[in-house]
Amino acid sequence: MLRNRIKKIISISINTFREAIRDKILYTLFGFGFFLILADLFLAKVSLGDMAMIKSFGLAGLYFFGLVISVFLGASIIYKEIEKRTLYFVLSKPVSRFDVVIGKFLGLFSAIFLTTSLMAIVYLLVIFYESKAFDYLGSLAIILQFAEQALLVSLLIFFSSFMSPLTATLSAIIVIFTGHLLEAVLASAEMIGGSIYIMAKSFYYFMPNLAKFDIRNLVVHNITIAQSEFWTAIGYSATYSALLIIVASLIFRKREL
């Protein structure tokens, strides 16, 4: 029984992956990201080999386009299938809605992982060409970007389970913006103290803390991240993503189609 369930989830994820990579706008975004990172070669000549500038530009481009691709694909992942009524065909089979959510997550993240990996390979090759050394710290930043993207995909699936694509996109942008400012907000609230600090601390633990995944500034200045911080960020992403997927499946289960 477990084996059949796994096969159904894999089947849903494969179909979701195929649908995602066929999207024409995805190729447009990927093309822009690809050439932006290649522009690092031109920047290297202009900056006379300033590796800090080259890494900063490359990692920023990789993160921005990876983020846009994640938001674009994830915001309509469930809503679109409800509109096209393809989800009715899937649910007419002995497949639970939890299996659908898991399959959608795996398929969507696989497509995002593939496109981001291709851009990351270009970035690493550019850095290797300019510095004649493998950018180990940059690869750690890319791995943490994947962890952040996994969390964002689960967040977007959660939003998509009860929101329209536009509302889900706007909500995700707000969460992303807020998630990178949580630590700064908490530090400011701590200086004020009182009820403001209590509210900020509650907000801090409730919202996804995306600053945990941002080590790009450290990479640019060749500062090594502690292994405990790295693995804590990975575990944080896995835990938060799992909770969002569970809640999304519960909402989706109660939704009338």
C-alpha positions in Angstrom: 0.0 0.0 0.0 2.8 2.4 0.9 4.6 1.5 -2.4 1.5 2.3 -4.4 1.1 5.6 -2.6 4.7 6.6 -3.3 4.2 5.7 -7.0 1.1 8.0 -7.1 3.1 10.9 -5.5 6.0 10.3 -7.9 3.6 10.3 -10.9 2.0 13.6 -9.8 5.4 15.2 -9.2 6.6 14.1 -12.7 3.5 15.6 -14.3 4.0 18.8 -12.3 7.6 18.9 -13.3 6.8 18.5 -17.0 4.1 21.2 -16.9 6.5 23.6 -15.1 9.4 23.3 -17.5 7.0 23.7 -20.5 6.1 27.1 -19.4 7.3 29.7 -22.0 7.7 32.5 -19.4 10.0 30.2 -17.4 12.4 30.1 -20.3 12.3 33.8 -20.6 13.2 34.3 -17.0 15.8 31.6 -17.2 17.3 33.3 -20.3 17.6 36.6 -18.5 19.2 35.0 -15.5 21.6 33.1 -17.6 22.8 36.1 -19.5 23.0 38.2 -16.4 25.3 35.8 -14.8 27.4 35.6 -18.0 27.6 39.4 -17.8 29.9 38.7 -14.8 32.6 38.0 -17.4 32.2 41.5 -18.8 32.1 42.9 -15.3 35.4 41.1 -14.5 37.1 43.0 -17.3 35.6 46.4 -16.2 36.4 45.8 -12.6 39.9 44.6 -13.3 39.3 41.2 -11.7 37.7 42.5 -8.5 36.3 39.2 -7.2 34.2 40.8 -4.5 32.2 42.7 -7.1 32.0 39.8 -9.4 30.7 37.4 -6.7 28.3 40.0 -5.4 26.8 40.7 -8.9 26.6 37.0 -9.8 25.1 35.7 -6.5 22.6 38.6 -6.5 21.5 37.8 -10.1 21.3 34.1 -9.2 19.1 34.8 -6.2 16.8 37.3 -7.9 16.0 35.2 -10.9 15.7 32.0 -8.7 13.3 33.9 -6.5 11.2 35.2 -9.4 11.0 31.7 -10.9 9.9 30.3 -7.6 7.2 32.9 -7.0 6.0 32.7 -10.6 5.6 29.0 -10.8 4.4 28.4 -7.2 1.6 31.0 -7.0 -0.7 29.2 -9.3 0.3 25.6 -8.9 -3.0 24.4 -7.4 -5.4 27.2 -8.5 -4.5 26.8 -12.2 -5.3 23.1 -12.1 -8.7 23.8 -10.5 -9.4 26.4 -13.2 -8.4 24.0 -16.0 -10.3 21.2 -14.2 -7.4 18.8 -14.6 -7.4 18.3 -10.8 -10.8 16.8 -11.0 -9.4 14.0 -13.1 -6.6 13.4 -10.7 -8.9 13.3 -7.6 -11.3 11.0 -9.4 -8.6 8.3 -8.9 -7.8 6.7 -5.6 -5.4 9.6 -4.7 -5.7 11.6 -1.5 -5.4 15.4 -1.5 -2.3 15.1 0.8 -0.6 13.0 -2.0 -1.5 15.7 -4.5 0.0 18.5 -2.4 3.2 16.4 -1.8 3.5 15.6 -5.5 3.0 19.2 -6.5 5.7 20.3 -4.0 8.2 17.8 -5.3 7.5 18.4 -8.9 7.6 22.2 -8.6 10.7 22.2 -6.5 12.5 19.8 -8.9 11.8 22.3 -11.8 13.0 25.2 -9.8 16.1 23.2 -8.6 16.9 22.3 -12.2 16.7 25.9 -13.6 18.6 27.4 -10.6 21.2 24.7 -10.8 21.9 25.5 -14.4 22.4 29.2 -13.6 24.5 28.2 -10.5 26.8 26.1 -12.7 27.4 29.1 -15.0 28.2 31.3 -12.0 30.6 28.8 -10.6 32.3 28.4 -14.0 32.7 32.2 -14.3 34.2 32.4 -10.8 36.6 29.5 -11.6 37.6 31.1 -14.9 38.4 34.4 -13.2 40.0 33.1 -9.9 41.3 29.7 -11.0 39.7 28.3 -7.8 36.4 26.6 -6.9 34.1 29.0 -5.0 33.4 26.7 -2.0 31.7 29.4 0.0 29.6 30.4 -3.0 28.4 26.8 -3.3 27.3 26.9 0.3 25.3 30.1 -0.5 23.7 28.3 -3.4 22.7 25.3 -1.2 21.1 27.7 1.3 19.3 29.4 -1.6 17.9 26.0 -2.5 16.7 25.5 1.1 15.1 29.0 1.0 13.4 28.1 -2.4 12.0 24.9 -0.9 10.5 26.9 2.0 9.1 29.4 -0.5 7.6 26.7 -2.7 5.8 25.2 0.3 4.7 28.7 1.3 3.3 29.3 -2.2 1.5 26.0 -2.2 0.0 26.9 1.1 -1.2 30.3 -0.3 -2.4 28.6 -3.5 -4.6 26.2 -1.6 -7.0 29.0 -0.7 -5.9 32.2 -2.7 -6.0 33.3 -6.3 -2.6 33.5 -8.1 -2.4 37.3 -7.8 -3.2 37.3 -4.1 -0.8 34.4 -3.5 2.0 36.3 -5.4 1.5 39.5 -3.4 1.3 37.6 -0.1 4.5 35.8 -1.0 6.3 39.0 -1.8 5.3 40.5 1.5 6.5 37.4 3.4 9.8 37.4 1.5 10.4 41.1 2.2 9.4 40.7 5.9 11.4 37.5 6.3 14.6 39.2 5.4 14.0 42.0 7.9 12.9 40.0 10.9 16.2 40.0 12.7 16.7 43.8 12.2 13.1 44.4 13.5 13.6 42.2 16.5 16.9 44.0 17.4 15.2 47.4 17.1 12.2 46.2 19.2 14.6 44.8 21.9 16.0 48.3 22.3 12.5 49.7 22.8 11.4 46.8 25.1 8.0 46.3 26.7 5.0 45.1 24.8 6.6 46.1 21.5 9.4 43.6 22.0 7.0 40.8 23.0 4.9 41.4 19.9 8.0 41.5 17.7 9.4 38.4 19.2 6.1 36.5 18.7 6.1 37.8 15.1 9.7 36.7 14.7 9.0 33.1 15.7 5.8 32.9 13.6 7.0 34.3 10.3 9.7 32.4 8.2 13.1 33.9 9.0 14.7 34.0 5.5 17.7 35.9 6.8 19.0 32.4 8.0 19.6 31.5 4.3 21.4 34.7 3.3 25.2 34.4 3.5 25.9 36.1 0.2 27.6 39.0 2.0 29.8 36.6 3.8 30.8 34.9 0.6 31.7 38.2 -1.0 34.1 39.0 1.8 35.4 35.3 2.2 34.0 34.9 5.7 33.3 31.2 6.5 29.9 30.3 8.0 29.8 28.0 11.0 28.7 24.4 10.3 26.1 24.6 13.1 24.5 27.7 11.5 24.5 26.0 8.0 22.8 22.8 9.2 20.4 24.8 11.5 19.3 26.7 8.4 18.8 23.4 6.5 16.8 21.9 9.3 14.8 25.1 9.7 13.8 25.0 6.0 12.8 21.3 6.2 10.7 21.8 9.4 8.9 24.9 8.3 8.3 23.5 4.8 6.8 20.3 6.3 4.5 22.3 8.5 3.3 24.4 5.6 2.6 21.4 3.4 0.7 19.7 6.2 -1.5 22.8 6.8 -1.9 23.3 3.0 -3.1 19.7 2.7 -5.6 20.1 5.5 -7.0 23.3 3.9 -7.1 21.7 0.5 -8.9 18.7 2.0 -11.8 20.9 3.2 -12.0 22.9 0.1 -15.0 22.3 -2.1 -14.1 21.7 -5.7 
